Amino acid sequence: MTRSATILLAVCLALPAFGQIKSVNHDLTPATEGDFVFVVAGDNRPTTHGAPYPRVFDTILSEIRVIQPALVLWTGDTIYGYGDKDRAELANEYAAFRHKAANADVPIFNAPGNHEIHPNVTPCDKPDVCEDEFKAQFGALYGSFDYRGVHFIALDTEEIGHEVVVDGKKNGIQVVDGDQLKWLKDDLEAHKNARAIFAFFHTELTPAPNDEEGNGHPALGNASDIRSLFAKYHVKAVFQGHEHLLYVPEPKTTEGVHYFVAGGAGAPMYARPENGGVSSYIVVEMKGNDATFNIVEPGRFYVQGAGEVVWLINSNDVDIPAHRIEATVPASVGKCGALTFDQSLAKKFDGEIREVSCKPSGANLELTLETSKDMPKRSSMDIHVHAKK
């Protein structure tokens, strides 16, 4: 065995399934209290092996950059995976994902999807090589973390070898059982007094009735047991992927827990638009112990500069936070620290426009602004930049 192969094998053996899940882009800044925003999305994979990422994936990342949430939860299938010839090709796909994800410039936590864990690549004759590469990229296959008193749980619904057994044979339907299920029960019990609990993972507990490829996307084999567990511990919301569509069952049908199938980040749709086959992501705002969930269609929220006027456009039907409005304006408008900002078109906006940063760059100023309140729905904000009087 070559030295590089020996090192690879050592890394594979050193990484447990459970551990400290880690984020892409940045570590999460520790904080114990206060309101905050996070975003949920998933299933951005290309249509086939070797194909480019869908354009809507870039659009979602650019909008996340403007929102600048505290963190992002991703429900898996960040890569295509299937057909990769070895671990190096798998790692290259992750590198492409991370390169794009860098544009969002916020911490992104990902739960494993089937395309990450089951591509059937076996360098070093190790059938679990895909699990090992996922752990190298994201720290662990499952785990949890806390932010401002809120508890977040990532599950591995694709664990190799963990399937429903019928007449002594595995039937291909995944389950969460064994060590992971024990860990989940212990983790929920340990955090039952958290400000709120959210869970995110790939294979769904609440399959969408309008999935046109539903036969190929069965729910977890022990979905009812996991749902009962989430209801027992009053989990506030559960975010799932796998089905490439948007599905939101009524909480009264799901033991009072909010469930979302949020697989609309670019992978090929499994339903027509009228049945939930639309690109989407979710903006969640934690205020006190309450959470609001706004579903956003990408392509309708963006910043566009024009001289001394910076446009913030929100043509969605929901209000959206805007904490990173980046623009280049002529230096002739004034000096950094001595600028003011006003607008006239967003009639429903009664907040402030504040300067986050300002940097001279030749004949221009590189500005970052934020709004103190959410950008109103169905509106355009004309932010005029000028010197203070």
C-alpha atoms as a printed R data frame, in Angstrom:
    type eleno elety resid chain resno       x       y       z
1   ATOM     1    CA   MET     A     1   0.000   0.000   0.000
2   ATOM     2    CA   THR     A     2   1.327   3.462  -0.887
3   ATOM     3    CA   ARG     A     3   1.982   6.111   1.780
4   ATOM     4    CA   SER     A     4  -0.971   8.235   0.535
5   ATOM     5    CA   ALA     A     5  -3.284   5.215   0.625
6   ATOM     6    CA   THR     A     6  -2.117   4.421   4.173
7   ATOM     7    CA   ILE     A     7  -2.920   7.984   5.262
8   ATOM     8    CA   LEU     A     8  -6.357   7.786   3.601
9   ATOM     9    CA   LEU     A     9  -7.148   4.524   5.373
10  ATOM    10    CA   ALA     A    10  -6.003   5.967   8.712
11  ATOM    11    CA   VAL     A    11  -8.311   8.949   8.253
12  ATOM    12    CA   CYS     A    12 -11.216   6.647   7.345
13  ATOM    13    CA   LEU     A    13 -10.723   4.576  10.495
14  ATOM    14    CA   ALA     A    14 -10.271   7.600  12.781
15  ATOM    15    CA   LEU     A    15 -13.604   9.285  12.079
16  ATOM    16    CA   PRO     A    16 -16.629   8.062  14.091
17  ATOM    17    CA   ALA     A    17 -20.218   8.371  12.828
18  ATOM    18    CA   PHE     A    18 -21.258  10.654  15.674
19  ATOM    19    CA   GLY     A    19 -19.250  13.683  16.649
20  ATOM    20    CA   GLN     A    20 -19.025  17.416  16.252
21  ATOM    21    CA   ILE     A    21 -20.797  18.394  13.055
22  ATOM    22    CA   LYS     A    22 -19.061  21.312  11.399
23  ATOM    23    CA   SER     A    23 -20.233  24.019   9.063
24  ATOM    24    CA   VAL     A    24 -19.062  25.140   5.653
25  ATOM    25    CA   ASN     A    25 -17.648  28.680   5.223
26  ATOM    26    CA   HIS     A    26 -17.291  29.703   8.882
27  ATOM    27    CA   ASP     A    27 -17.613  28.393  12.384
28  ATOM    28    CA   LEU     A    28 -20.813  29.437  14.120
29  ATOM    29    CA   THR     A    29 -20.175  32.447  16.363
30  ATOM    30    CA   PRO     A    30 -21.105  31.428  19.931
31  ATOM    31    CA   ALA     A    31 -24.104  33.231  21.411
32  ATOM    32    CA   THR     A    32 -26.432  32.345  24.273
33  ATOM    33    CA   GLU     A    33 -29.477  34.573  23.818
34  ATOM    34    CA   GLY     A    34 -31.286  36.950  21.461
35  ATOM    35    CA   ASP     A    35 -33.446  36.751  18.367
36  ATOM    36    CA   PHE     A    36 -31.990  35.555  15.078
37  ATOM    37    CA   VAL     A    37 -32.689  34.345  11.562
38  ATOM    38    CA   PHE     A    38 -31.743  31.091   9.863
39  ATOM    39    CA   VAL     A    39 -32.398  29.687   6.391
40  ATOM    40    CA   VAL     A    40 -33.262  26.140   5.271
41  ATOM    41    CA   ALA     A    41 -32.704  24.622   1.811
42  ATOM    42    CA   GLY     A    42 -31.573  21.384   0.204
43  ATOM    43    CA   ASP     A    43 -31.286  19.121  -2.832
44  ATOM    44    CA   ASN     A    44 -29.191  21.325  -5.106
45  ATOM    45    CA   ARG     A    45 -27.496  18.422  -6.908
46  ATOM    46    CA   PRO     A    46 -27.006  18.426 -10.701
47  ATOM    47    CA   THR     A    47 -29.307  16.423 -12.964
48  ATOM    48    CA   THR     A    48 -26.665  13.786 -13.719
49  ATOM    49    CA   HIS     A    49 -23.072  12.781 -13.129
50  ATOM    50    CA   GLY     A    50 -20.692  15.421 -14.475
51  ATOM    51    CA   ALA     A    51 -23.390  18.022 -15.192
52  ATOM    52    CA   PRO     A    52 -23.042  21.608 -13.895
53  ATOM    53    CA   TYR     A    53 -24.931  22.793 -10.835
54  ATOM    54    CA   PRO     A    54 -28.385  24.275 -11.484
55  ATOM    55    CA   ARG     A    55 -28.378  28.068 -11.852
56  ATOM    56    CA   VAL     A    56 -31.040  28.472  -9.186
57  ATOM    57    CA   PHE     A    57 -28.530  27.134  -6.638
58  ATOM    58    CA   ASP     A    58 -26.347  30.227  -7.246
59  ATOM    59    CA   THR     A    59 -29.421  32.437  -6.985
60  ATOM    60    CA   ILE     A    60 -30.358  30.990  -3.603
61  ATOM    61    CA   LEU     A    61 -26.815  31.468  -2.315
62  ATOM    62    CA   SER     A    62 -26.753  35.081  -3.495
63  ATOM    63    CA   GLU     A    63 -30.036  35.779  -1.689
64  ATOM    64    CA   ILE     A    64 -28.773  34.112   1.478
65  ATOM    65    CA   ARG     A    65 -25.827  36.518   1.285
66  ATOM    66    CA   VAL     A    66 -28.216  39.499   1.312
67  ATOM    67    CA   ILE     A    67 -30.293  38.056   4.149
68  ATOM    68    CA   GLN     A    68 -27.130  37.159   6.084
69  ATOM    69    CA   PRO     A    69 -28.764  34.713   8.502
70  ATOM    70    CA   ALA     A    70 -26.901  33.460  11.543
71  ATOM    71    CA   LEU     A    71 -26.751  29.986   9.972
72  ATOM    72    CA   VAL     A    72 -28.126  27.772   7.207
73  ATOM    73    CA   LEU     A    73 -29.458  24.217   7.468
74  ATOM    74    CA   TRP     A    74 -29.055  22.066   4.334
75  ATOM    75    CA   THR     A    75 -31.059  18.851   3.955
76  ATOM    76    CA   GLY     A    76 -28.563  16.897   1.856
77  ATOM    77    CA   ASP     A    77 -27.730  15.994  -1.746
78  ATOM    78    CA   THR     A    78 -25.137  18.737  -2.111
79  ATOM    79    CA   ILE     A    79 -23.408  16.657  -4.818
80  ATOM    80    CA   TYR     A    80 -24.437  14.154  -7.483
81  ATOM    81    CA   GLY     A    81 -22.083  11.435  -6.252
82  ATOM    82    CA   TYR     A    82 -23.493   8.511  -8.230
83  ATOM    83    CA   GLY     A    83 -20.989   7.283 -10.805
84  ATOM    84    CA   ASP     A    84 -17.867   8.656  -9.114
85  ATOM    85    CA   LYS     A    85 -14.969   6.305  -9.768
86  ATOM    86    CA   ASP     A    86 -13.090   6.915  -6.525
87  ATOM    87    CA   ARG     A    87 -12.882   8.999  -3.385
88  ATOM    88    CA   ALA     A    88 -10.816  11.689  -5.104
89  ATOM    89    CA   GLU     A    89 -13.648  12.399  -7.556
90  ATOM    90    CA   LEU     A    90 -16.096  12.508  -4.664
91  ATOM    91    CA   ALA     A    91 -13.863  15.030  -2.870
92  ATOM    92    CA   ASN     A    92 -13.673  17.141  -6.040
93  ATOM    93    CA   GLU     A    93 -17.467  17.342  -6.140
94  ATOM    94    CA   TYR     A    94 -17.517  18.538  -2.561
95  ATOM    95    CA   ALA     A    95 -14.876  21.117  -3.438
96  ATOM    96    CA   ALA     A    96 -17.147  22.445  -6.196
97  ATOM    97    CA   PHE     A    97 -20.046  22.679  -3.737
98  ATOM    98    CA   ARG     A    98 -17.925  24.474  -1.156
99  ATOM    99    CA   HIS     A    99 -16.627  26.895  -3.789
100 ATOM   100    CA   LYS     A   100 -20.178  27.936  -4.648
101 ATOM   101    CA   ALA     A   101 -21.357  27.905  -1.028
102 ATOM   102    CA   ALA     A   102 -18.610  30.405  -0.185
103 ATOM   103    CA   ASN     A   103 -20.678  33.114  -1.893
104 ATOM   104    CA   ALA     A   104 -23.285  32.910   0.860
105 ATOM   105    CA   ASP     A   105 -20.513  33.672   3.373
106 ATOM   106    CA   VAL     A   106 -22.469  32.284   6.351
107 ATOM   107    CA   PRO     A   107 -22.171  28.957   8.244
108 ATOM   108    CA   ILE     A   108 -23.914  26.105   6.396
109 ATOM   109    CA   PHE     A   109 -24.630  22.806   8.177
110 ATOM   110    CA   ASN     A   110 -25.463  19.818   5.979
111 ATOM   111    CA   ALA     A   111 -27.128  16.480   6.774
112 ATOM   112    CA   PRO     A   112 -26.172  13.518   4.536
113 ATOM   113    CA   GLY     A   113 -28.334  12.648   1.543
114 ATOM   114    CA   ASN     A   114 -28.439   9.457  -0.472
115 ATOM   115    CA   HIS     A   115 -26.342  11.025  -3.244
116 ATOM   116    CA   GLU     A   116 -23.567  11.708  -0.743
117 ATOM   117    CA   ILE     A   117 -23.647   8.323   0.977
118 ATOM   118    CA   HIS     A   118 -24.667   5.741  -1.657
119 ATOM   119    CA   PRO     A   119 -22.656   6.409  -4.855
120 ATOM   120    CA   ASN     A   120 -21.107   2.889  -4.721
121 ATOM   121    CA   VAL     A   121 -17.477   3.945  -4.834
122 ATOM   122    CA   THR     A   122 -15.032   1.690  -3.035
123 ATOM   123    CA   PRO     A   123 -11.380   2.772  -3.088
124 ATOM   124    CA   CYS     A   124  -9.228   0.792  -0.597
125 ATOM   125    CA   ASP     A   125 -11.935  -1.903  -0.807
126 ATOM   126    CA   LYS     A   126 -13.913   0.028   1.820
127 ATOM   127    CA   PRO     A   127 -17.682   0.016   1.199
128 ATOM   128    CA   ASP     A   128 -18.153   2.909   3.643
129 ATOM   129    CA   VAL     A   129 -15.778   5.266   1.834
130 ATOM   130    CA   CYS     A   130 -18.620   7.707   1.103
131 ATOM   131    CA   GLU     A   131 -19.482   7.946   4.789
132 ATOM   132    CA   ASP     A   132 -15.822   8.607   5.551
133 ATOM   133    CA   GLU     A   133 -15.567  11.366   2.953
134 ATOM   134    CA   PHE     A   134 -18.745  12.988   4.296
135 ATOM   135    CA   LYS     A   135 -17.226  12.978   7.786
136 ATOM   136    CA   ALA     A   136 -14.053  14.525   6.408
137 ATOM   137    CA   GLN     A   137 -16.138  17.313   4.872
138 ATOM   138    CA   PHE     A   138 -18.795  17.916   7.558
139 ATOM   139    CA   GLY     A   139 -17.345  16.450  10.751
140 ATOM   140    CA   ALA     A   140 -19.871  13.690  11.444
141 ATOM   141    CA   LEU     A   141 -22.828  11.861   9.942
142 ATOM   142    CA   TYR     A   142 -25.133  13.074  12.696
143 ATOM   143    CA   GLY     A   143 -24.935  15.340  15.708
144 ATOM   144    CA   SER     A   144 -26.305  18.501  17.255
145 ATOM   145    CA   PHE     A   145 -25.369  22.028  18.246
146 ATOM   146    CA   ASP     A   146 -26.824  24.989  20.120
147 ATOM   147    CA   TYR     A   147 -27.222  28.635  19.181
148 ATOM   148    CA   ARG     A   148 -28.838  31.332  21.331
149 ATOM   149    CA   GLY     A   149 -30.565  28.702  23.435
150 ATOM   150    CA   VAL     A   150 -31.993  26.869  20.415
151 ATOM   151    CA   HIS     A   151 -31.043  23.232  19.815
152 ATOM   152    CA   PHE     A   152 -30.423  21.928  16.274
153 ATOM   153    CA   ILE     A   153 -30.299  18.200  15.453
154 ATOM   154    CA   ALA     A   154 -28.870  16.707  12.244
155 ATOM   155    CA   LEU     A   155 -29.730  13.064  11.537
156 ATOM   156    CA   ASP     A   156 -28.225  10.572   9.119
157 ATOM   157    CA   THR     A   157 -31.177   8.951   7.375
158 ATOM   158    CA   GLU     A   158 -28.847   7.228   4.877
159 ATOM   159    CA   GLU     A   159 -26.704   5.169   7.255
160 ATOM   160    CA   ILE     A   160 -25.280   2.239   5.304
161 ATOM   161    CA   GLY     A   161 -26.728  -1.130   6.319
162 ATOM   162    CA   HIS     A   162 -29.585   0.324   8.353
163 ATOM   163    CA   GLU     A   163 -32.702  -0.805   6.518
164 ATOM   164    CA   VAL     A   164 -36.070  -2.424   7.228
165 ATOM   165    CA   VAL     A   165 -35.744  -6.205   7.548
166 ATOM   166    CA   VAL     A   166 -38.535  -8.383   6.150
167 ATOM   167    CA   ASP     A   167 -38.307 -12.180   6.446
168 ATOM   168    CA   GLY     A   168 -34.672 -11.866   7.397
169 ATOM   169    CA   LYS     A   169 -33.758  -9.708   4.386
170 ATOM   170    CA   LYS     A   170 -33.159  -5.981   4.081
171 ATOM   171    CA   ASN     A   171 -35.638  -4.333   1.711
172 ATOM   172    CA   GLY     A   172 -33.779  -1.088   0.915
173 ATOM   173    CA   ILE     A   173 -35.989   1.223   3.020
174 ATOM   174    CA   GLN     A   174 -33.813   3.231   5.398
175 ATOM   175    CA   VAL     A   175 -34.349   3.460   9.163
176 ATOM   176    CA   VAL     A   176 -32.791   5.443  11.990
177 ATOM   177    CA   ASP     A   177 -32.012   2.820  14.620
178 ATOM   178    CA   GLY     A   178 -29.256   1.362  16.781
179 ATOM   179    CA   ASP     A   179 -26.672   3.734  18.200
180 ATOM   180    CA   GLN     A   180 -28.076   6.727  16.326
181 ATOM   181    CA   LEU     A   181 -31.599   6.229  17.665
182 ATOM   182    CA   LYS     A   182 -30.280   5.822  21.213
183 ATOM   183    CA   TRP     A   183 -28.211   8.986  20.786
184 ATOM   184    CA   LEU     A   184 -31.276  10.861  19.462
185 ATOM   185    CA   LYS     A   185 -33.386   9.863  22.470
186 ATOM   186    CA   ASP     A   186 -30.631  10.871  24.885
187 ATOM   187    CA   ASP     A   187 -29.995  14.148  23.067
188 ATOM   188    CA   LEU     A   188 -33.680  15.125  23.089
189 ATOM   189    CA   GLU     A   189 -33.961  14.318  26.774
190 ATOM   190    CA   ALA     A   190 -30.837  16.335  27.578
191 ATOM   191    CA   HIS     A   191 -32.178  19.376  25.706
192 ATOM   192    CA   LYS     A   192 -35.889  19.150  26.532
193 ATOM   193    CA   ASN     A   193 -35.751  22.572  28.186
194 ATOM   194    CA   ALA     A   194 -34.158  24.313  25.208
195 ATOM   195    CA   ARG     A   195 -35.692  27.514  23.907
196 ATOM   196    CA   ALA     A   196 -36.712  25.516  20.816
197 ATOM   197    CA   ILE     A   197 -35.640  22.330  19.042
198 ATOM   198    CA   PHE     A   198 -35.295  21.952  15.270
199 ATOM   199    CA   ALA     A   199 -34.324  18.794  13.359
200 ATOM   200    CA   PHE     A   200 -33.028  18.503   9.796
201 ATOM   201    CA   PHE     A   201 -32.197  15.504   7.623
202 ATOM   202    CA   HIS     A   202 -32.729  14.027   4.150
203 ATOM   203    CA   THR     A   203 -35.211  11.119   3.814
204 ATOM   204    CA   GLU     A   204 -38.601  12.332   4.933
205 ATOM   205    CA   LEU     A   205 -40.969  11.309   7.697
206 ATOM   206    CA   THR     A   206 -43.862  13.021   5.883
207 ATOM   207    CA   PRO     A   207 -43.730  12.038   2.192
208 ATOM   208    CA   ALA     A   208 -45.462  14.406  -0.210
209 ATOM   209    CA   PRO     A   209 -48.666  12.981  -1.742
210 ATOM   210    CA   ASN     A   210 -47.974  14.830  -4.998
211 ATOM   211    CA   ASP     A   211 -44.485  13.413  -5.593
212 ATOM   212    CA   GLU     A   212 -44.772  12.031  -9.134
213 ATOM   213    CA   GLU     A   213 -41.865   9.673  -8.391
214 ATOM   214    CA   GLY     A   214 -43.176   8.774  -4.951
215 ATOM   215    CA   ASN     A   215 -42.678   5.037  -5.338
216 ATOM   216    CA   GLY     A   216 -38.938   5.645  -5.458
217 ATOM   217    CA   HIS     A   217 -38.919   7.843  -2.366
218 ATOM   218    CA   PRO     A   218 -40.408   5.896   0.529
219 ATOM   219    CA   ALA     A   219 -40.450   7.509   3.955
220 ATOM   220    CA   LEU     A   220 -38.171   6.224   6.704
221 ATOM   221    CA   GLY     A   221 -39.182   2.725   7.676
222 ATOM   222    CA   ASN     A   222 -39.691   3.785  11.302
223 ATOM   223    CA   ALA     A   223 -41.116   7.230  10.509
224 ATOM   224    CA   SER     A   224 -44.012   6.903  12.949
225 ATOM   225    CA   ASP     A   225 -41.649   6.125  15.838
226 ATOM   226    CA   ILE     A   226 -39.436   9.131  15.071
227 ATOM   227    CA   ARG     A   227 -42.460  11.405  14.691
228 ATOM   228    CA   SER     A   228 -43.781  10.263  18.070
229 ATOM   229    CA   LEU     A   229 -40.402  11.029  19.592
230 ATOM   230    CA   PHE     A   230 -40.371  14.538  18.100
231 ATOM   231    CA   ALA     A   231 -43.919  15.150  19.336
232 ATOM   232    CA   LYS     A   232 -43.034  13.943  22.839
233 ATOM   233    CA   TYR     A   233 -40.231  16.494  23.092
234 ATOM   234    CA   HIS     A   234 -42.216  19.304  21.444
235 ATOM   235    CA   VAL     A   235 -39.813  19.755  18.536
236 ATOM   236    CA   LYS     A   236 -40.800  23.027  16.916
237 ATOM   237    CA   ALA     A   237 -40.062  22.120  13.284
238 ATOM   238    CA   VAL     A   238 -38.552  19.355  11.165
239 ATOM   239    CA   PHE     A   239 -36.876  20.097   7.811
240 ATOM   240    CA   GLN     A   240 -36.524  17.275   5.276
241 ATOM   241    CA   GLY     A   241 -35.391  16.846   1.672
242 ATOM   242    CA   HIS     A   242 -35.102  13.915  -0.761
243 ATOM   243    CA   GLU     A   243 -38.298  14.796  -2.644
244 ATOM   244    CA   HIS     A   244 -37.547  17.644  -5.040
245 ATOM   245    CA   LEU     A   245 -40.529  19.805  -4.247
246 ATOM   246    CA   LEU     A   246 -42.146  21.825  -1.498
247 ATOM   247    CA   TYR     A   247 -44.591  20.111   0.846
248 ATOM   248    CA   VAL     A   248 -45.922  21.505   4.132
249 ATOM   249    CA   PRO     A   249 -48.519  19.337   5.884
250 ATOM   250    CA   GLU     A   250 -50.816  20.959   8.417
251 ATOM   251    CA   PRO     A   251 -49.342  20.731  11.954
252 ATOM   252    CA   LYS     A   252 -52.682  19.403  13.213
253 ATOM   253    CA   THR     A   253 -51.990  16.284  11.103
254 ATOM   254    CA   THR     A   254 -48.446  15.873  12.441
255 ATOM   255    CA   GLU     A   255 -48.873  15.868  16.214
256 ATOM   256    CA   GLY     A   256 -48.484  19.662  16.373
257 ATOM   257    CA   VAL     A   257 -44.952  19.651  14.925
258 ATOM   258    CA   HIS     A   258 -44.245  21.768  11.834
259 ATOM   259    CA   TYR     A   259 -42.888  19.552   9.037
260 ATOM   260    CA   PHE     A   260 -41.386  20.781   5.771
261 ATOM   261    CA   VAL     A   261 -40.163  18.871   2.720
262 ATOM   262    CA   ALA     A   262 -37.768  21.487   1.370
263 ATOM   263    CA   GLY     A   263 -36.064  19.919  -1.641
264 ATOM   264    CA   GLY     A   264 -36.241  22.896  -3.976
265 ATOM   265    CA   ALA     A   265 -32.646  24.121  -4.298
266 ATOM   266    CA   GLY     A   266 -32.157  23.023  -7.898
267 ATOM   267    CA   ALA     A   267 -32.363  19.245  -8.312
268 ATOM   268    CA   PRO     A   268 -34.862  18.096 -10.990
269 ATOM   269    CA   MET     A   269 -38.438  18.569  -9.835
270 ATOM   270    CA   TYR     A   270 -40.648  15.631  -8.880
271 ATOM   271    CA   ALA     A   271 -43.942  17.481  -9.311
272 ATOM   272    CA   ARG     A   272 -45.574  20.129 -11.465
273 ATOM   273    CA   PRO     A   273 -45.621  23.690 -10.093
274 ATOM   274    CA   GLU     A   274 -49.237  23.448  -8.985
275 ATOM   275    CA   ASN     A   275 -48.291  20.386  -6.933
276 ATOM   276    CA   GLY     A   276 -45.302  21.925  -5.174
277 ATOM   277    CA   GLY     A   277 -42.698  21.507  -7.903
278 ATOM   278    CA   VAL     A   278 -41.157  24.933  -7.371
279 ATOM   279    CA   SER     A   279 -37.724  26.180  -6.400
280 ATOM   280    CA   SER     A   280 -37.780  27.474  -2.854
281 ATOM   281    CA   TYR     A   281 -36.022  27.998   0.446
282 ATOM   282    CA   ILE     A   282 -37.296  28.814   3.940
283 ATOM   283    CA   VAL     A   283 -36.473  31.849   6.072
284 ATOM   284    CA   VAL     A   284 -37.029  31.175   9.767
285 ATOM   285    CA   GLU     A   285 -37.100  34.026  12.281
286 ATOM   286    CA   MET     A   286 -36.765  33.229  15.982
287 ATOM   287    CA   LYS     A   287 -38.383  35.915  18.125
288 ATOM   288    CA   GLY     A   288 -38.553  34.988  21.773
289 ATOM   289    CA   ASN     A   289 -39.706  31.379  21.871
290 ATOM   290    CA   ASP     A   290 -41.739  31.705  18.673
291 ATOM   291    CA   ALA     A   291 -40.676  30.944  15.116
292 ATOM   292    CA   THR     A   292 -42.103  32.235  11.852
293 ATOM   293    CA   PHE     A   293 -41.573  30.300   8.628
294 ATOM   294    CA   ASN     A   294 -41.527  32.183   5.332
295 ATOM   295    CA   ILE     A   295 -41.203  30.252   2.085
296 ATOM   296    CA   VAL     A   296 -39.289  32.206  -0.543
297 ATOM   297    CA   GLU     A   297 -39.151  31.670  -4.296
298 ATOM   298    CA   PRO     A   298 -35.598  32.477  -5.488
299 ATOM   299    CA   GLY     A   299 -35.060  35.160  -8.118
300 ATOM   300    CA   ARG     A   300 -37.296  37.761  -6.511
301 ATOM   301    CA   PHE     A   301 -34.973  39.220  -3.872
302 ATOM   302    CA   TYR     A   302 -31.840  41.063  -4.915
303 ATOM   303    CA   VAL     A   303 -29.716  44.219  -4.798
304 ATOM   304    CA   GLN     A   304 -28.945  46.356  -7.828
305 ATOM   305    CA   GLY     A   305 -26.872  49.541  -7.758
306 ATOM   306    CA   ALA     A   306 -27.213  52.537 -10.050
307 ATOM   307    CA   GLY     A   307 -24.928  55.470  -9.260
308 ATOM   308    CA   GLU     A   308 -26.017  57.116  -6.022
309 ATOM   309    CA   VAL     A   309 -29.144  54.941  -5.769
310 ATOM   310    CA   VAL     A   310 -29.032  51.374  -4.482
311 ATOM   311    CA   TRP     A   311 -32.108  49.271  -5.236
312 ATOM   312    CA   LEU     A   312 -33.329  46.514  -2.936
313 ATOM   313    CA   ILE     A   313 -36.045  44.476  -4.652
314 ATOM   314    CA   ASN     A   314 -38.434  42.070  -2.929
315 ATOM   315    CA   SER     A   315 -41.173  40.883  -5.250
316 ATOM   316    CA   ASN     A   316 -42.010  37.896  -3.042
317 ATOM   317    CA   ASP     A   317 -45.238  37.694  -1.072
318 ATOM   318    CA   VAL     A   318 -43.387  37.657   2.274
319 ATOM   319    CA   ASP     A   319 -41.233  40.151   4.171
320 ATOM   320    CA   ILE     A   320 -37.515  39.222   4.176
321 ATOM   321    CA   PRO     A   321 -34.599  40.380   6.360
322 ATOM   322    CA   ALA     A   322 -31.817  42.290   4.583
323 ATOM   323    CA   HIS     A   323 -28.645  42.495   6.653
324 ATOM   324    CA   ARG     A   324 -26.057  42.624   3.866
325 ATOM   325    CA   ILE     A   325 -26.929  45.103   1.129
326 ATOM   326    CA   GLU     A   326 -23.693  45.446  -0.829
327 ATOM   327    CA   ALA     A   327 -23.203  48.198  -3.389
328 ATOM   328    CA   THR     A   328 -20.592  50.350  -5.099
329 ATOM   329    CA   VAL     A   329 -21.343  54.092  -5.193
330 ATOM   330    CA   PRO     A   330 -19.288  57.066  -6.433
331 ATOM   331    CA   ALA     A   331 -16.899  58.489  -3.831
332 ATOM   332    CA   SER     A   332 -18.238  61.921  -4.771
333 ATOM   333    CA   VAL     A   333 -21.348  61.276  -2.650
334 ATOM   334    CA   GLY     A   334 -19.333  61.880   0.530
335 ATOM   335    CA   LYS     A   335 -16.916  60.302   2.972
336 ATOM   336    CA   CYS     A   336 -17.276  57.076   4.899
337 ATOM   337    CA   GLY     A   337 -18.807  57.781   8.286
338 ATOM   338    CA   ALA     A   338 -20.459  60.930   7.028
339 ATOM   339    CA   LEU     A   339 -23.152  59.422   4.833
340 ATOM   340    CA   THR     A   340 -26.897  59.193   5.239
341 ATOM   341    CA   PHE     A   341 -29.436  56.949   3.558
342 ATOM   342    CA   ASP     A   342 -33.097  57.440   2.780
343 ATOM   343    CA   GLN     A   343 -35.742  55.963   0.531
344 ATOM   344    CA   SER     A   344 -39.218  56.864  -0.686
345 ATOM   345    CA   LEU     A   345 -40.788  53.944  -2.515
346 ATOM   346    CA   ALA     A   346 -41.212  51.207   0.117
347 ATOM   347    CA   LYS     A   347 -44.238  52.827   1.722
348 ATOM   348    CA   LYS     A   348 -44.716  50.073   4.297
349 ATOM   349    CA   PHE     A   349 -41.132  50.284   5.573
350 ATOM   350    CA   ASP     A   350 -40.797  52.247   8.791
351 ATOM   351    CA   GLY     A   351 -37.349  51.038   9.828
352 ATOM   352    CA   GLU     A   352 -33.868  52.447   9.418
353 ATOM   353    CA   ILE     A   353 -31.186  51.923   6.787
354 ATOM   354    CA   ARG     A   354 -27.845  51.603   8.550
355 ATOM   355    CA   GLU     A   355 -24.235  51.547   7.434
356 ATOM   356    CA   VAL     A   356 -22.449  48.299   8.306
357 ATOM   357    CA   SER     A   357 -19.185  49.036   6.547
358 ATOM   358    CA   CYS     A   358 -17.696  51.524   4.104
359 ATOM   359    CA   LYS     A   359 -14.365  51.268   2.278
360 ATOM   360    CA   PRO     A   360 -12.844  53.703  -0.257
361 ATOM   361    CA   SER     A   361 -11.885  51.969  -3.502
362 ATOM   362    CA   GLY     A   362 -10.416  54.338  -6.097
363 ATOM   363    CA   ALA     A   363 -13.177  56.602  -7.348
364 ATOM   364    CA   ASN     A   364 -15.822  54.584  -5.497
365 ATOM   365    CA   LEU     A   365 -17.008  53.534  -2.078
366 ATOM   366    CA   GLU     A   366 -17.699  49.888  -1.295
367 ATOM   367    CA   LEU     A   367 -20.748  49.989   0.956
368 ATOM   368    CA   THR     A   368 -22.541  47.405   3.047
369 ATOM   369    CA   LEU     A   369 -25.882  48.470   4.493
370 ATOM   370    CA   GLU     A   370 -28.645  46.779   6.463
371 ATOM   371    CA   THR     A   371 -32.288  47.416   7.221
372 ATOM   372    CA   SER     A   372 -33.422  47.475  10.849
373 ATOM   373    CA   LYS     A   373 -36.675  45.749   9.866
374 ATOM   374    CA   ASP     A   374 -37.583  43.186   7.230
375 ATOM   375    CA   MET     A   375 -37.869  44.356   3.645
376 ATOM   376    CA   PRO     A   376 -41.631  44.602   2.926
377 ATOM   377    CA   LYS     A   377 -43.164  42.153   0.486
378 ATOM   378    CA   ARG     A   378 -44.072  43.198  -3.076
379 ATOM   379    CA   SER     A   379 -41.942  46.317  -2.922
380 ATOM   380    CA   SER     A   380 -38.830  48.057  -4.243
381 ATOM   381    CA   MET     A   381 -36.658  50.219  -2.019
382 ATOM   382    CA   ASP     A   382 -34.677  53.056  -3.610
383 ATOM   383    CA   ILE     A   383 -31.852  53.732  -1.159
384 ATOM   384    CA   HIS     A   384 -30.382  57.189  -1.848
385 ATOM   385    CA   VAL     A   385 -26.822  57.686  -0.599
386 ATOM   386    CA   HIS     A   386 -25.632  61.216   0.118
387 ATOM   387    CA   ALA     A   387 -23.526  63.248   2.543
388 ATOM   388    CA   LYS     A   388 -24.921  64.281   5.888
389 ATOM   389    CA   LYS     A   389 -25.907  67.936   6.018
